[in-house]
């Protein structure tokens, strides 16, 4: 029978009982934040691992760091590991972060920043019960997207509008409701895969349509669509190819030309426009993006787009166009599965109301404000922030240099928006380590790494976030 060495016995006896560990002030703080059961589980796991490591002779601690170190006799390293364990298990998920990347619609960081009016609307209208699906005049049940419909009809002059939980759902619902069991004709060059493995052919297949490809990858004409129409054709489909581009010898069918073909054969023209530039002239930078109102004016019967991209709101899939097509979507069984929750609905309504005022929307919708922000303003902020960061941390070089911002989320894939960034280089830390330390700050700071330097773009910073970046750098300098 194996015997335990005196040193091992001493270490094992020095380990605290679970209750003693839970009574530590720092661990009590963890319980107040995460709950007793979560902290208890983490404490038991850490102590079990330490017992096993001590028994195996593999316990690894910094030199001169006895298990009994600490004013109360409980090793601070044990407390640290409990905190690390419970935070990793329960402290992740959606958190506020600072976007210093210069990518306005950063998919990983939640795309569009919600307008203050949307946040306030949720706080004001959803603090108790709310009129999600009831008609206030009659007191009877109504459509939950009626207000969204009214706002979009006013803004776009369309017949009807509806909204579901994202654009992929909207496209699938439209195809299933309008053309299930029928042929849907689409250009071969638009059968793309967009982020998150969203493949147009897969969505069409799942909606019960038969895909009919026309044209070639780089050139498709209205005649190609017309030649493919049969008695089994249910719709013609246009798809905005997002961040996929073919440059050079290309030809695409315009909305107006394809609408003429659709009208001639009494077929609906569906357009997945994707990015969601609602109206013309929102920003000079958007001149290359397709516009929802323009597509409707050019003859598209149903236009579908994302609410959390250029529109600048929360996640949602919006469909606007002919009344009969939108009503088919609303009546389809999938509509209930795809419908919006009350939080999203309230945020979207609040954002759309901002669009009613042409001047106000440019300042109150953060996506439009960031996109249109003058270069001179960004230059001033970058220069001032570079000076502050240089002073905050010895060994840190911070320079204001020229660079480019991006709209992101598949919008304007070839368009670089001139900006100025703060370019950081540390005497002892590499760019990856410097970026990791900034992400470890609370709130985490996301930057870009380019040519061995960390870049901070003020275009996507919100008021006060420069102070947080300075705080993070100052803390790093003192570490």
SEGU-224649 format. One record per residue (C-alpha): residue number from 1; residue in three letters; x, y, z. Coordinates in pm, 1 decimal. Example, Ala and Ser with C-alpha at 12.3 -4.5 7.8 and 13.67 -1.06 7.14 Angstrom:
# residues 2
1|ala|1230.0|-450.0|780.0
2|ser|1367.0|-106.0|714.0
END
This chain:
# residues 479
1|unk|0.0|0.0|0.0
2|unk|143.1|336.8|-112.6
3|unk|230.7|580.8|164.2
4|unk|186.0|953.2|149.0
5|unk|488.7|1172.9|213.0
6|unk|480.3|1418.0|503.8
7|unk|499.9|1710.5|257.5
8|unk|199.4|1578.0|67.1
9|unk|4.7|1530.4|389.5
10|unk|86.7|1887.5|492.9
11|unk|-34.2|2027.5|161.8
12|unk|-355.1|1824.9|169.7
13|unk|-433.2|1935.2|526.4
14|unk|-370.6|2296.8|426.5
15|unk|-646.2|2288.6|167.4
16|unk|-956.4|2466.8|302.2
17|unk|-1288.9|2296.2|351.9
18|unk|-1548.7|2394.6|93.4
19|unk|-1748.1|2600.1|343.8
20|unk|-1439.0|2782.9|462.9
21|unk|-1360.9|2873.2|102.7
22|unk|-1718.5|2991.9|46.2
23|unk|-1690.1|3217.0|354.3
24|unk|-1397.2|3409.4|205.2
25|unk|-1504.3|3770.8|131.3
26|unk|-1394.6|3752.2|-233.5
27|unk|-1584.6|3425.1|-280.1
28|unk|-1893.0|3568.6|-110.8
29|unk|-1878.5|3848.1|-370.0
30|unk|-1878.2|3585.3|-641.6
31|unk|-2186.0|3421.8|-486.5
32|unk|-2369.2|3754.5|-483.5
33|unk|-2299.7|3794.2|-854.3
34|unk|-2328.0|3438.3|-989.3
35|unk|-2533.6|3258.2|-724.6
36|unk|-2428.7|3012.0|-454.2
37|unk|-2477.7|2692.8|-654.9
38|unk|-2253.7|2803.1|-941.9
39|unk|-1975.5|2913.3|-704.5
40|unk|-2012.6|2597.9|-492.0
41|unk|-1969.6|2381.9|-801.3
42|unk|-1660.9|2576.0|-909.2
43|unk|-1510.5|2556.9|-557.7
44|unk|-1557.9|2179.2|-538.2
45|unk|-1402.3|2131.1|-882.1
46|unk|-1097.8|2346.8|-801.9
47|unk|-1036.4|2178.9|-465.3
48|unk|-1070.9|1833.6|-624.0
49|unk|-816.4|1926.9|-890.9
50|unk|-574.4|2055.5|-626.3
51|unk|-608.7|1737.2|-419.1
52|unk|-537.0|1526.9|-726.3
53|unk|-238.2|1743.2|-823.1
54|unk|-94.3|1730.8|-469.9
55|unk|-136.4|1353.5|-454.7
56|unk|31.2|1312.5|-793.1
57|unk|311.6|1551.5|-702.7
58|unk|226.7|1780.7|-995.0
59|unk|95.8|2087.2|-813.1
60|unk|241.4|2388.7|-991.1
61|unk|264.2|2715.2|-799.5
62|unk|491.4|3018.1|-830.3
63|unk|812.4|2995.3|-627.9
64|unk|762.2|3082.4|-261.6
65|unk|385.3|3048.1|-292.0
66|unk|275.4|2807.0|-13.1
67|unk|-77.7|2673.0|-7.8
68|unk|-138.3|2840.7|326.3
69|unk|-45.9|3189.1|201.4
70|unk|-310.5|3450.5|271.9
71|unk|-433.2|3645.5|572.0
72|unk|-703.1|3390.4|646.5
73|unk|-491.1|3089.2|564.5
74|unk|-669.1|3028.9|232.9
75|unk|-437.8|3037.0|-64.5
76|unk|-522.6|3336.3|-289.8
77|unk|-440.4|3119.9|-589.9
78|unk|-729.5|2888.0|-501.5
79|unk|-965.8|3184.8|-477.6
80|unk|-835.9|3319.1|-811.1
81|unk|-895.5|2987.2|-982.0
82|unk|-1247.5|2958.8|-840.1
83|unk|-1321.9|3306.9|-970.8
84|unk|-1173.6|3218.5|-1308.5
85|unk|-1374.5|2894.8|-1325.2
86|unk|-1711.9|3046.8|-1237.4
87|unk|-1657.4|3351.7|-1458.2
88|unk|-1571.9|3132.4|-1754.3
89|unk|-1877.3|2914.3|-1693.9
90|unk|-2129.1|3187.9|-1618.3
91|unk|-1983.1|3524.1|-1706.4
92|unk|-1963.1|3506.7|-2086.1
93|unk|-2232.9|3567.3|-2343.1
94|unk|-2346.5|3904.3|-2470.1
95|unk|-2148.1|4186.2|-2310.8
96|unk|-2087.7|4550.3|-2391.0
97|unk|-1765.4|4593.1|-2587.1
98|unk|-1580.6|4881.7|-2750.3
99|unk|-1554.0|4859.9|-3127.0
100|unk|-1231.7|5032.4|-3227.7
101|unk|-1195.9|4833.2|-3550.3
102|unk|-1347.1|5091.9|-3783.3
103|unk|-1590.6|4829.4|-3917.7
104|unk|-1927.4|4998.3|-3870.7
105|unk|-2145.8|4689.4|-3916.5
106|unk|-1922.5|4437.3|-3740.6
107|unk|-2108.3|4103.9|-3747.6
108|unk|-1913.2|3961.6|-3453.0
109|unk|-1991.0|4272.0|-3246.4
110|unk|-2365.1|4280.5|-3315.7
111|unk|-2370.2|4481.0|-3640.7
112|unk|-2558.5|4810.8|-3610.8
113|unk|-2544.6|5010.8|-3287.8
114|unk|-2901.4|5071.1|-3177.4
115|unk|-3018.8|5434.0|-3175.3
116|unk|-3072.9|5585.9|-2831.1
117|unk|-3442.1|5618.3|-2920.0
118|unk|-3464.8|5241.1|-2965.6
119|unk|-3304.7|5172.2|-2627.3
120|unk|-3529.1|5428.4|-2460.8
121|unk|-3832.9|5287.7|-2640.7
122|unk|-3764.9|4941.2|-2499.2
123|unk|-3720.5|5085.3|-2149.2
124|unk|-4034.9|5298.5|-2170.0
125|unk|-4276.9|5070.1|-2349.7
126|unk|-4170.9|4724.6|-2233.2
127|unk|-4125.4|4778.2|-1860.2
128|unk|-4467.8|4618.3|-1811.8
129|unk|-4731.8|4478.9|-2042.8
130|unk|-4737.2|4617.0|-2396.6
131|unk|-4963.7|4631.0|-2701.2
132|unk|-4768.6|4374.3|-2901.4
133|unk|-5060.9|4211.3|-3079.2
134|unk|-5375.8|4406.6|-3001.0
135|unk|-5564.5|4687.0|-3178.0
136|unk|-5587.8|4980.2|-2935.0
137|unk|-5904.2|5118.8|-3100.4
138|unk|-6110.9|4799.7|-3101.2
139|unk|-5940.4|4612.8|-2818.8
140|unk|-5933.0|4306.4|-3042.5
141|unk|-5636.2|4102.9|-3157.0
142|unk|-5433.9|4259.9|-3438.4
143|unk|-5112.3|4211.0|-3636.4
144|unk|-4795.0|4243.7|-3429.1
145|unk|-4614.9|4411.4|-3718.8
146|unk|-4892.6|4659.9|-3799.7
147|unk|-4694.5|4961.6|-3677.9
148|unk|-4389.1|4854.0|-3879.5
149|unk|-4618.5|4817.0|-4179.7
150|unk|-4761.2|5167.2|-4135.7
151|unk|-4417.9|5326.4|-4099.5
152|unk|-4270.0|5150.2|-4403.3
153|unk|-4573.4|5225.2|-4620.1
154|unk|-4531.8|5592.8|-4528.3
155|unk|-4157.0|5594.0|-4593.5
156|unk|-4152.0|5385.4|-4911.8
157|unk|-4494.3|5424.4|-5066.0
158|unk|-4531.1|5046.2|-5090.0
159|unk|-4863.4|4862.2|-5053.7
160|unk|-4774.6|4643.2|-4755.6
161|unk|-4482.4|4547.3|-4531.7
162|unk|-4404.4|4278.1|-4279.9
163|unk|-4108.4|4169.3|-4071.2
164|unk|-3963.1|3842.5|-3939.7
165|unk|-3659.8|3759.5|-3727.4
166|unk|-3389.6|3786.0|-3996.1
167|unk|-3349.0|3827.8|-4369.2
168|unk|-3270.3|3460.9|-4434.4
169|unk|-3604.3|3373.7|-4272.9
170|unk|-3774.6|3640.4|-4481.1
171|unk|-3636.4|3499.2|-4805.8
172|unk|-3730.9|3143.4|-4712.1
173|unk|-4079.8|3249.1|-4604.9
174|unk|-4137.8|3448.5|-4923.3
175|unk|-4030.1|3161.7|-5147.3
176|unk|-4233.0|2906.8|-4950.4
177|unk|-4544.5|3125.9|-4946.7
178|unk|-4529.5|3247.7|-5305.4
179|unk|-4362.0|2975.8|-5510.9
180|unk|-4356.0|2647.8|-5318.5
181|unk|-4364.3|2351.7|-5559.0
182|unk|-4288.1|2579.2|-5854.3
183|unk|-3982.6|2686.2|-6047.3
184|unk|-3794.0|2998.3|-5938.5
185|unk|-3554.7|3145.4|-6193.5
186|unk|-3232.4|3308.2|-6073.1
187|unk|-2905.0|3413.9|-6232.7
188|unk|-2624.6|3163.0|-6192.3
189|unk|-2397.3|3449.2|-6083.2
190|unk|-2621.3|3521.0|-5783.8
191|unk|-2619.5|3172.9|-5631.7
192|unk|-2378.4|3279.6|-5363.3
193|unk|-2285.7|3175.1|-5012.7
194|unk|-2294.8|3463.9|-4767.6
195|unk|-2156.2|3464.7|-4411.4
196|unk|-2259.4|3188.0|-4175.8
197|unk|-2295.5|2934.3|-4459.3
198|unk|-2611.1|3104.4|-4587.7
199|unk|-2638.5|2957.6|-4937.1
200|unk|-2907.5|3082.2|-5172.0
201|unk|-2961.3|2738.7|-5338.2
202|unk|-3004.1|2573.2|-4997.7
203|unk|-3263.8|2827.7|-4887.5
204|unk|-3454.4|2780.5|-5212.4
205|unk|-3446.8|2404.2|-5174.2
206|unk|-3567.4|2418.4|-4811.5
207|unk|-3853.4|2647.0|-4913.9
208|unk|-3984.1|2380.1|-5151.4
209|unk|-3899.8|2561.4|-5476.5
210|unk|-3729.0|2420.2|-5781.3
211|unk|-3418.4|2617.8|-5865.8
212|unk|-3372.5|2713.4|-6230.9
213|unk|-3032.6|2866.5|-6307.9
214|unk|-2987.7|3094.5|-6607.1
215|unk|-2698.4|3279.8|-6766.0
216|unk|-2336.2|3229.3|-6673.7
217|unk|-2140.4|3314.0|-6362.6
218|unk|-2032.9|3650.0|-6501.7
219|unk|-2302.7|3744.8|-6756.7
220|unk|-2680.5|3716.3|-6742.2
221|unk|-2940.1|3895.1|-6958.0
222|unk|-3314.7|3952.4|-6936.9
223|unk|-3350.9|3720.1|-7237.1
224|unk|-3199.1|3436.2|-7031.6
225|unk|-3479.7|3471.5|-6777.9
226|unk|-3748.5|3497.6|-7042.6
227|unk|-3625.0|3188.8|-7228.1
228|unk|-3643.9|2981.6|-6906.8
229|unk|-4005.2|3068.8|-6821.6
230|unk|-4246.5|2773.7|-6839.2
231|unk|-4600.8|2706.3|-6715.1
232|unk|-4431.1|2575.0|-6396.8
233|unk|-4253.0|2902.7|-6320.4
234|unk|-4363.2|3060.0|-5991.0
235|unk|-4134.2|3363.3|-5961.1
236|unk|-3824.5|3543.7|-6080.7
237|unk|-3557.8|3612.4|-5818.4
238|unk|-3282.1|3870.2|-5789.3
239|unk|-3018.9|3836.6|-5515.0
240|unk|-2777.9|4106.7|-5403.4
241|unk|-2443.9|3922.4|-5389.3
242|unk|-2326.0|4108.8|-5077.2
243|unk|-1946.2|4081.4|-5041.1
244|unk|-1904.1|3863.5|-5350.6
245|unk|-1796.1|4044.5|-5665.5
246|unk|-1685.0|3951.7|-6016.0
247|unk|-1479.5|4226.0|-6178.0
248|unk|-1428.6|4270.6|-6551.3
249|unk|-1632.3|4105.0|-6825.8
250|unk|-1970.4|4109.8|-6652.8
251|unk|-2336.3|4181.6|-6719.1
252|unk|-2626.5|4189.5|-6476.2
253|unk|-2997.0|4231.5|-6538.9
254|unk|-3138.9|4556.0|-6400.8
255|unk|-3444.3|4553.9|-6177.9
256|unk|-3640.2|4753.4|-6435.3
257|unk|-3557.3|4515.1|-6722.8
258|unk|-3641.8|4204.9|-6522.2
259|unk|-3960.7|4369.2|-6390.8
260|unk|-4071.6|4416.0|-6751.3
261|unk|-4020.3|4043.7|-6815.8
262|unk|-4208.7|3955.7|-6495.9
263|unk|-4504.8|4179.2|-6586.9
264|unk|-4518.6|4039.0|-6939.4
265|unk|-4555.0|3685.6|-6803.0
266|unk|-4760.7|3783.8|-6495.3
267|unk|-4499.0|3657.3|-6253.9
268|unk|-4381.8|3816.0|-5927.5
269|unk|-4029.7|3958.9|-5915.6
270|unk|-3870.0|3895.8|-5576.7
271|unk|-3554.1|4082.2|-5477.7
272|unk|-3330.2|3985.4|-5185.3
273|unk|-3153.8|4320.0|-5158.3
274|unk|-2973.2|4220.8|-4837.8
275|unk|-2806.5|4529.9|-4696.6
276|unk|-3112.7|4747.6|-4650.2
277|unk|-3030.6|5100.5|-4766.7
278|unk|-3388.2|5216.0|-4720.8
279|unk|-3391.6|5543.9|-4913.0
280|unk|-3177.1|5722.8|-5172.5
281|unk|-2915.3|5978.6|-5069.5
282|unk|-2868.6|5861.4|-4711.3
283|unk|-2493.2|5903.1|-4751.0
284|unk|-2257.7|5962.6|-5044.3
285|unk|-2070.2|5646.7|-4944.4
286|unk|-2381.3|5437.9|-5020.9
287|unk|-2412.5|5532.0|-5386.9
288|unk|-2295.5|5184.3|-5494.5
289|unk|-2544.1|5000.0|-5271.8
290|unk|-2888.9|4899.8|-5404.6
291|unk|-3170.7|5103.6|-5248.0
292|unk|-3501.3|4955.9|-5129.8
293|unk|-3723.6|5241.8|-5250.2
294|unk|-3548.6|5255.5|-5587.3
295|unk|-3597.9|4880.9|-5635.8
296|unk|-3969.6|4918.0|-5563.5
297|unk|-3997.0|5216.3|-5798.9
298|unk|-3818.7|5014.2|-6070.0
299|unk|-4082.1|4742.8|-6050.7
300|unk|-3975.8|4481.3|-5794.0
301|unk|-4289.8|4323.1|-5646.9
302|unk|-4132.8|4217.9|-5315.9
303|unk|-3805.8|4346.8|-5170.6
304|unk|-3646.0|4175.7|-4869.7
305|unk|-3362.8|4315.2|-4657.4
306|unk|-3191.4|4311.4|-4318.6
307|unk|-3289.4|4553.5|-4044.5
308|unk|-2952.8|4542.8|-3863.2
309|unk|-2732.6|4649.4|-4152.4
310|unk|-2755.3|4987.2|-4326.9
311|unk|-3101.0|5051.9|-4180.7
312|unk|-2919.6|5071.2|-3846.4
313|unk|-3162.0|4884.9|-3622.8
314|unk|-3190.9|4545.8|-3456.9
315|unk|-3184.9|4202.2|-3620.7
316|unk|-3485.9|4144.8|-3842.7
317|unk|-3588.1|4054.9|-4195.1
318|unk|-3812.8|4311.0|-4363.2
319|unk|-4033.0|4242.3|-4666.7
320|unk|-4200.4|4528.5|-4853.5
321|unk|-4402.6|4542.1|-5173.4
322|unk|-4730.8|4418.0|-5315.2
323|unk|-5014.7|4359.8|-5071.4
324|unk|-5107.8|4013.9|-5199.1
325|unk|-4750.4|3883.1|-5172.4
326|unk|-4696.4|4015.1|-4819.4
327|unk|-5031.3|3872.8|-4710.7
328|unk|-4932.7|3531.8|-4846.1
329|unk|-4624.8|3548.4|-4623.7
330|unk|-4832.1|3647.0|-4320.0
331|unk|-5074.0|3358.9|-4373.1
332|unk|-4804.5|3094.4|-4417.6
333|unk|-4748.2|2855.1|-4121.5
334|unk|-4378.3|2946.7|-4109.2
335|unk|-4465.8|3307.2|-4027.7
336|unk|-4539.4|3219.9|-3665.3
337|unk|-4206.9|3039.5|-3635.2
338|unk|-4019.5|3338.2|-3778.5
339|unk|-4206.9|3627.9|-3618.3
340|unk|-4038.1|3897.2|-3412.5
341|unk|-4036.1|3916.7|-3033.9
342|unk|-4157.8|4231.7|-2861.2
343|unk|-3810.3|4368.8|-2781.1
344|unk|-3698.4|4354.5|-3144.1
345|unk|-4030.4|4488.6|-3265.0
346|unk|-4013.9|4789.5|-3034.1
347|unk|-3653.1|4869.1|-3133.5
348|unk|-3733.4|4845.3|-3503.8
349|unk|-4039.8|5069.7|-3472.6
350|unk|-3836.6|5330.2|-3283.0
351|unk|-3565.1|5327.2|-3549.5
352|unk|-3810.0|5362.0|-3836.9
353|unk|-3973.0|5663.2|-3670.5
354|unk|-3635.3|5838.0|-3683.9
355|unk|-3639.5|5802.2|-4062.3
356|unk|-3953.3|6015.5|-4084.3
357|unk|-3736.5|6323.6|-4021.6
358|unk|-3475.6|6351.4|-4304.1
359|unk|-3241.5|6570.3|-4098.7
360|unk|-3280.5|6397.4|-3764.3
361|unk|-3210.5|6046.9|-3892.5
362|unk|-2860.0|6141.8|-4007.7
363|unk|-2757.7|6224.2|-3651.4
364|unk|-2975.5|5988.7|-3446.7
365|unk|-2910.9|5663.1|-3636.0
366|unk|-2553.6|5569.1|-3531.1
367|unk|-2483.0|5372.0|-3850.3
368|unk|-2558.0|5674.7|-4069.3
369|unk|-2376.4|5910.4|-3833.1
370|unk|-2058.3|5698.5|-3834.6
371|unk|-2073.5|5655.6|-4210.9
372|unk|-2108.1|6028.8|-4273.7
373|unk|-1867.8|6148.5|-4004.8
374|unk|-1631.0|6415.5|-4146.9
375|unk|-1269.0|6311.9|-4186.3
376|unk|-1155.9|6629.9|-4010.1
377|unk|-1350.2|6531.3|-3697.3
378|unk|-1199.2|6181.6|-3696.7
379|unk|-849.7|6326.1|-3749.9
380|unk|-883.7|6555.5|-3449.8
381|unk|-1002.4|6271.3|-3226.4
382|unk|-730.3|6033.3|-3345.3
383|unk|-456.1|6290.2|-3290.2
384|unk|-579.3|6376.2|-2940.8
385|unk|-618.6|6010.4|-2844.5
386|unk|-270.0|5926.2|-2973.3
387|unk|-123.4|6194.5|-2747.0
388|unk|-318.5|6070.3|-2445.9
389|unk|-217.7|5706.3|-2497.7
390|unk|151.7|5791.4|-2543.4
391|unk|145.6|5966.4|-2206.8
392|unk|-54.4|5689.9|-2037.7
393|unk|196.9|5409.5|-2088.3
394|unk|575.7|5418.4|-2100.4
395|unk|714.6|5220.2|-2389.6
396|unk|402.0|5274.0|-2600.4
397|unk|432.3|5455.7|-2932.6
398|unk|100.8|5600.7|-3052.2
399|unk|79.7|5772.5|-3391.0
400|unk|-207.7|5927.4|-3587.9
401|unk|-189.9|5782.9|-3940.5
402|unk|-405.0|5748.3|-4253.4
403|unk|-608.6|5431.6|-4297.6
404|unk|-951.8|5307.5|-4410.5
405|unk|-1277.1|5220.8|-4235.6
406|unk|-1522.9|4964.4|-4371.3
407|unk|-1902.1|4947.9|-4365.9
408|unk|-1898.4|4570.5|-4308.2
409|unk|-2156.1|4286.9|-4308.5
410|unk|-2122.4|4241.5|-4683.0
411|unk|-2202.9|4603.3|-4765.2
412|unk|-1970.1|4803.6|-4991.3
413|unk|-1713.7|4519.1|-5003.9
414|unk|-1478.7|4709.4|-5235.5
415|unk|-1519.4|5050.7|-5077.2
416|unk|-1256.7|5181.3|-4835.6
417|unk|-1375.1|5485.9|-4640.2
418|unk|-1087.7|5725.3|-4564.0
419|unk|-1016.8|5761.4|-4193.5
420|unk|-740.9|5831.6|-3943.1
421|unk|-638.6|5574.1|-3684.9
422|unk|-424.0|5558.6|-3374.2
423|unk|-141.4|5317.6|-3455.7
424|unk|10.7|5150.9|-3147.5
425|unk|343.1|4975.4|-3101.6
426|unk|478.3|4865.8|-2761.3
427|unk|847.3|4833.4|-2682.0
428|unk|804.3|4497.6|-2505.6
429|unk|468.3|4358.6|-2619.4
430|unk|396.3|4225.0|-2965.8
431|unk|85.4|4337.8|-3150.1
432|unk|-106.3|4016.2|-3072.4
433|unk|-31.5|4041.4|-2700.8
434|unk|-117.8|4411.4|-2696.3
435|unk|-449.2|4340.2|-2870.7
436|unk|-523.0|4055.8|-2627.3
437|unk|-463.2|4280.8|-2326.8
438|unk|-700.6|4541.3|-2464.4
439|unk|-966.5|4270.8|-2512.8
440|unk|-912.1|4160.7|-2152.3
441|unk|-1015.5|4505.0|-2029.2
442|unk|-1365.9|4561.5|-1893.0
443|unk|-1535.0|4644.9|-2123.2
444|unk|-1330.2|4453.0|-2383.0
445|unk|-1171.9|4669.2|-2654.1
446|unk|-1161.6|4524.5|-3005.2
447|unk|-899.1|4664.0|-3241.6
448|unk|-739.6|4576.2|-3575.1
449|unk|-388.1|4435.8|-3612.4
450|unk|-203.5|4534.4|-3927.4
451|unk|164.8|4520.5|-4018.0
452|unk|268.1|4446.9|-3661.9
453|unk|73.7|4738.3|-3510.4
454|unk|-254.8|4769.5|-3322.6
455|unk|-495.9|5013.5|-3489.2
456|unk|-774.8|5209.8|-3317.2
457|unk|-1026.5|5377.2|-3549.4
458|unk|-1227.1|5660.0|-3385.8
459|unk|-1500.6|5628.8|-3651.1
460|unk|-1667.7|5348.2|-3456.4
461|unk|-1601.4|5480.5|-3106.9
462|unk|-1897.2|5607.4|-2904.5
463|unk|-1877.7|5906.4|-2668.5
464|unk|-1657.3|5834.6|-2367.2
465|unk|-1495.0|5522.4|-2510.9
466|unk|-1165.8|5702.5|-2570.7
467|unk|-1147.0|5746.7|-2191.7
468|unk|-1190.6|5369.7|-2145.5
469|unk|-913.1|5298.8|-2394.0
470|unk|-683.7|5537.4|-2207.1
471|unk|-774.0|5365.1|-1879.5
472|unk|-694.3|5023.4|-2027.9
473|unk|-356.4|5144.2|-2158.7
474|unk|-272.5|5315.9|-1828.8
475|unk|-353.8|4996.2|-1633.6
476|unk|-139.8|4797.2|-1875.2
477|unk|149.4|5036.4|-1819.9
478|unk|127.7|4991.0|-1444.3
479|unk|108.9|4611.3|-1460.0
END
